[in-house]
Amino acid sequence: MMAGRGSKSAAGGPARHIPVMLSEVLAALEPRDGEVILDGTFGAGGYTEAILNAADCKVIAIDRDPEAFRASRSLVERYHGRLVTAPARFSDMEQVAAQETVRAVSGIVLDLGVSSMQLDEAERGFSFMKEGPLDMRMSMHGATAADVVNTLSEQELAEIIGKLGEERRARAIAKAIVARRGEKPIATTTELAEIVARVLGRKRDETKHPATRTFQALRLYLNDELGELGRGLSAAERLLKASGRLVVVTFHSLEDRIVKRFFAGRSAPPAQPSRHLPQAESRALAPSFRLLNRRPLEPNQREIAANPRARSARLRAGERTAAPAHPLDLAALGVPRLGLCI
C-alpha cells in the first residue's frame, strides 16, 4: 500500500525512499516565493525538499513517527530557517502552525499510509515480509498490534478485520487467531501472517499475500488512521487561506473514499439537505473547495516500474475558496464506526 516518503538527499541516507507522484504533487501545490506550505507527512523529507527547491518558501513539516526526524537536521540547516519540523499528528496542524505564529497556509500535502522506512524496518512490525515484533505503532507509544490480537474478543477482531481490511473471511481469521493465542501469545509478524495464510490459502491471490488485508486492518485500527484522516482534512480546510491548495495521496480504497467524499461534499452545494446536519445549517453551506482534478490522478507506468509500491497511489486535490469551513462529520465522510476501543 505504501510507497516511500523520502529521498536520498532529504535525510542523507540511502536512496531507498521514493516520494510518490512528486511532479504531480508539485504541479497541484504550485509553491511560490514567500508562501508557507505544510507537509503533514514528512517521512524522509522527499516532498518537503522538493517544495523548498521549487520556490523560496517556508515549509512546516509534521510527522507522528518520532523516527521521521532522526536524520532531518542536515535538511533543516541546509535551508536556513525555511524548514520547521514538529513531531505531531497532522490533525494537530493548526496548533503546530500557531506555534510558528502562522494563522493560514498556502498549501498542504498529505501522503497517507506507511512509509518505506516503516515497512523496511522489521522491528517496527508493519510488514509480514520480514519477521519482527507485532508492533505497528506509528507513534511508537501505547498498545501494540500484539496487544490487539492477544486481548480482543473473536467478535471484536472480526469487526476490525472485516470493516478496516474489507476481508470477506474475517470471522474465520478471527477464530483462528483466538485458537492460536490459546496455545501461546502471538508475538511476531510471521506468526500472524502464517495463521491468516492457513485460513485463506496461499494461492488466493498470486499478486497479494493473503495476510495483506488483515495487517492493513490492524494497522488502521491501532493508529486510528481513518479517523485521523477525517480530522486532518477538516483541520486543513480551516488552516488553508483562500486560493490555498490541499493535495492528498492515498494508497487504498478506504482512504480514497474518504478523501473523495470530503472534496465532493465541499466543492458543490448539496442537492438536498444532509441527513447528518440540521436542515438550516445544511442549506447554508457554500462550497469551500474547487476541485483541481475531477478524477484521481494515478502514477504513470514508468514510475510504477521504478517504484512498484506506487502502483496503488491516487492523488486528489482542491483549491480553497473564501467560504467558511464546513463542520466535520466523520460518518458522512465514511469513516467506519467500530463498537470497540482498546
C-alpha positions in Angstrom: 0.0 0.0 0.0 2.7 2.4 0.7 5.4 4.0 -1.2 8.2 5.8 0.4 8.0 9.4 1.5 11.7 10.3 1.2 14.7 10.7 -1.0 18.5 10.2 -0.8 19.4 13.8 -0.2 16.4 14.6 2.1 17.7 12.6 5.0 21.3 12.0 3.9 20.7 8.2 3.8 20.5 5.6 1.1 18.2 6.2 -1.8 15.5 3.7 -0.8 12.7 6.2 -0.1 11.0 7.5 -3.2 8.4 10.2 -3.0 5.3 9.1 -5.0 3.9 11.2 -7.9 6.3 14.0 -7.0 5.9 16.0 -10.2 2.1 15.8 -9.9 2.2 16.9 -6.3 4.3 19.9 -7.1 2.0 20.8 -10.1 -1.0 20.7 -7.8 0.6 22.6 -5.0 2.2 25.3 -7.2 4.5 26.6 -4.4 5.5 30.2 -4.8 8.1 32.5 -3.2 7.1 33.9 0.2 4.4 31.2 0.9 4.1 28.8 3.8 3.4 25.2 2.9 2.6 22.4 5.4 3.8 18.9 4.8 1.6 16.8 7.1 3.5 13.5 6.5 7.2 14.4 6.4 8.6 10.8 6.3 12.1 11.1 4.9 11.5 14.6 3.6 11.1 13.9 -0.1 8.1 16.2 -0.7 9.5 18.8 1.7 12.8 19.1 0.0 11.2 19.3 -3.5 8.9 22.1 -2.3 11.8 24.0 -0.8 13.7 23.6 -4.1 10.7 24.7 -6.2 10.3 28.1 -4.5 11.7 30.4 -1.9 9.0 29.4 0.5 8.8 28.1 4.1 7.7 24.5 5.0 6.3 23.4 8.3 6.8 19.6 8.3 4.8 17.3 10.6 5.0 13.6 11.3 3.7 11.4 14.1 6.6 9.0 13.9 9.4 10.3 16.0 11.9 8.4 13.8 11.0 10.6 10.9 13.1 13.5 12.1 16.1 11.4 13.3 18.2 12.4 10.3 16.5 15.7 9.3 19.0 18.1 11.0 21.1 18.5 7.8 18.0 19.3 5.8 16.9 22.0 8.4 20.4 23.5 8.3 20.6 23.5 4.5 17.5 25.6 4.1 18.5 28.3 6.7 15.3 28.8 8.6 12.9 27.9 5.8 12.1 24.5 7.3 10.4 23.9 10.7 9.8 20.3 11.8 7.4 19.1 14.5 6.6 15.6 15.9 2.8 15.7 15.8 -0.3 14.2 14.2 -1.4 16.1 11.1 -4.8 16.6 12.7 -3.0 18.9 15.1 -1.6 21.1 12.2 -3.5 24.2 13.4 -1.7 24.1 16.8 1.6 23.4 15.2 1.2 26.4 12.8 0.0 28.6 15.7 3.3 27.9 17.5 5.1 29.4 14.5 2.6 32.4 14.5 1.2 31.2 11.2 -2.6 31.7 11.0 -3.1 30.4 7.4 -1.0 28.5 4.9 -1.0 28.4 1.1 -0.7 24.7 0.6 -0.9 21.4 2.4 0.2 17.9 1.3 -0.7 14.6 2.9 0.9 11.3 1.7 -1.1 8.7 3.6 -0.2 5.2 4.8 3.1 3.7 5.8 6.4 4.9 4.6 9.1 2.7 3.2 11.2 3.3 6.3 8.5 1.8 8.4 7.9 -1.1 6.1 11.5 -2.0 5.6 12.4 -2.0 9.3 11.5 -5.4 10.7 11.5 -4.2 14.3 8.6 -1.8 13.6 6.3 -4.8 12.8 4.4 -3.3 9.9 5.3 -5.9 7.3 4.9 -9.7 7.2 7.7 -9.9 4.6 10.3 -9.8 7.5 10.0 -11.3 10.9 9.7 -8.8 13.7 7.7 -8.0 16.8 4.0 -7.5 16.1 4.1 -3.7 16.8 2.7 -1.4 14.0 2.6 1.7 16.2 3.3 4.9 14.1 3.9 7.0 17.2 5.9 4.2 19.0 3.7 4.7 22.0 0.7 2.9 23.5 -0.7 -0.5 22.8 0.8 -2.7 20.1 -0.8 -4.9 17.4 0.2 -7.9 19.6 -1.9 -6.4 22.4 -4.8 -6.2 19.9 -4.7 -9.8 18.6 -4.0 -11.3 22.1 -6.6 -9.5 24.1 -9.7 -8.5 22.0 -12.5 -11.0 21.6 -13.2 -13.0 18.5 -16.1 -10.8 17.6 -14.1 -7.6 18.0 -11.3 -8.9 15.9 -13.7 -10.0 13.2 -15.2 -6.5 13.2 -11.8 -4.9 12.8 -10.6 -7.2 10.0 -13.9 -7.1 8.2 -14.5 -3.3 8.3 -11.0 -2.0 8.1 -9.5 -4.8 6.0 -12.6 -5.4 3.8 -11.8 -9.1 4.3 -14.7 -11.4 3.5 -13.4 -14.2 5.7 -12.8 -12.0 8.7 -14.7 -14.3 11.1 -12.7 -17.3 10.1 -9.4 -15.4 10.6 -10.5 -14.1 14.0 -11.5 -17.6 15.1 -8.1 -18.9 14.1 -6.3 -16.1 15.9 -8.2 -16.8 19.1 -7.5 -20.5 18.8 -3.7 -20.0 18.3 -3.3 -17.5 21.1 -5.0 -20.1 23.4 -1.8 -22.1 23.0 0.6 -19.2 23.3 0.6 -15.5 22.7 1.1 -14.3 19.1 4.2 -12.3 19.2 5.7 -11.8 15.7 4.6 -10.7 12.2 5.4 -14.0 10.6 3.3 -15.9 13.2 0.2 -13.8 12.4 0.8 -14.0 8.7 1.1 -17.8 8.9 -2.2 -18.0 10.8 -4.0 -16.0 8.1 -2.4 -17.8 5.3 -3.6 -21.2 6.7 -7.1 -19.9 6.8 -7.2 -18.3 3.3 -4.8 -20.5 1.4 -1.6 -19.2 -0.2 -2.8 -19.1 -3.8 -5.9 -17.0 -3.1 -4.3 -14.1 -5.0 -1.0 -14.6 -6.7 -0.2 -10.8 -6.6 -1.1 -10.3 -3.0 -0.1 -12.1 0.2 -3.2 -13.5 1.9 -2.4 -11.6 5.2 -2.3 -8.2 3.5 -5.9 -7.2 4.4 -5.6 -8.4 8.0 -2.3 -6.5 8.5 -3.9 -3.4 6.9 -6.9 -3.6 9.2 -4.9 -4.0 12.4 -2.6 -1.1 11.5 -5.5 1.2 10.6 -7.3 0.3 13.9 -4.2 0.6 16.1 -3.3 4.1 14.7 -6.8 5.3 14.2 -5.7 6.3 10.7 -9.1 6.8 9.1 -10.4 8.9 12.0 -7.1 10.8 11.9 -7.6 11.4 8.1 -11.1 12.8 8.6 -9.9 15.1 11.4 -6.8 16.1 9.3 -8.8 17.0 6.3 -11.1 19.2 8.4 -8.1 20.9 10.0 -6.6 21.5 6.6 -9.8 23.1 5.4 -9.7 25.5 8.4 -6.0 26.3 8.1 -5.8 27.0 4.3 -6.2 30.5 3.1 -8.4 31.4 0.1 -6.8 30.0 -3.0 -4.6 27.7 -0.9 -4.3 24.1 -2.2 -4.8 20.8 -0.5 -3.1 17.8 -2.1 -3.7 14.2 -0.8 -2.1 11.0 -2.0 -3.9 7.8 -0.9 -3.0 4.1 -1.3 -6.2 2.1 -0.7 -9.9 2.3 -1.3 -10.9 3.2 2.3 -8.6 6.3 2.3 -9.5 7.3 -1.2 -13.2 7.1 -0.5 -13.0 9.4 2.5 -10.9 12.0 0.5 -13.3 11.7 -2.4 -16.3 12.4 -0.2 -14.6 15.2 1.6 -13.8 17.1 -1.7 -17.2 16.2 -3.2 -19.2 17.5 -0.3 -17.2 20.7 -0.2 -16.9 21.5 -3.9 -20.7 22.0 -4.6 -23.8 22.9 -2.6 -25.7 19.8 -1.5 -28.6 18.9 -3.8 -30.7 18.3 -0.8 -30.3 18.9 2.9 -27.8 16.5 4.5 -29.3 14.0 6.9 -26.2 14.4 9.1 -26.7 18.1 9.7 -29.6 20.4 10.9 -31.6 21.4 7.8 -31.0 25.1 8.1 -27.2 24.6 8.5 -27.0 22.2 5.6 -28.7 24.6 3.2 -26.3 27.4 4.2 -23.1 25.6 3.3 -21.3 27.2 0.4 -18.5 25.4 -1.5 -15.3 25.6 0.5 -13.2 23.9 -2.3 -12.8 24.0 -6.0 -11.7 20.6 -7.4 -8.4 20.6 -9.3 -9.0 17.2 -10.8 -12.4 15.6 -11.2 -10.9 12.1 -11.3 -7.9 11.0 -9.2 -4.5 11.1 -10.8 -2.5 7.9 -11.0 1.2 7.2 -11.4 2.4 6.5 -14.9 3.8 3.2 -15.9 7.4 4.5 -15.8 7.0 5.4 -12.1 5.4 2.1 -11.3 8.2 0.2 -12.9 10.8 2.2 -10.9 8.8 2.0 -7.7 6.2 -0.8 -7.6 4.9 0.4 -4.2 3.5 3.4 -6.1 1.1 1.3 -8.2 -2.0 1.9 -5.9 -1.4 5.6 -5.4 -4.2 8.1 -6.2 -3.9 11.9 -6.0 -6.8 14.2 -5.3 -6.5 18.0 -4.9 -8.7 21.0 -4.3 -8.3 24.8 -4.1 -9.8 26.6 -1.1 -12.5 29.2 -1.7 -13.3 32.1 0.7 -16.3 30.3 2.1 -16.3 29.2 5.8 -15.1 25.7 6.6 -17.8 23.1 6.8 -18.4 21.2 10.1 -16.7 17.9 10.5 -18.9 14.8 10.2 -16.9 11.6 10.2 -19.9 9.4 9.5 -20.7 11.5 6.4 -17.1 11.0 5.2 -17.5 7.3 5.5 -15.1 6.7 8.4 -16.1 3.2 9.7 -17.6 3.2 13.2 -16.3 0.4 15.4 -18.1 -0.7 18.6 -14.8 -1.2 20.5 -11.7 0.6 21.6 -8.5 -0.7 23.3 
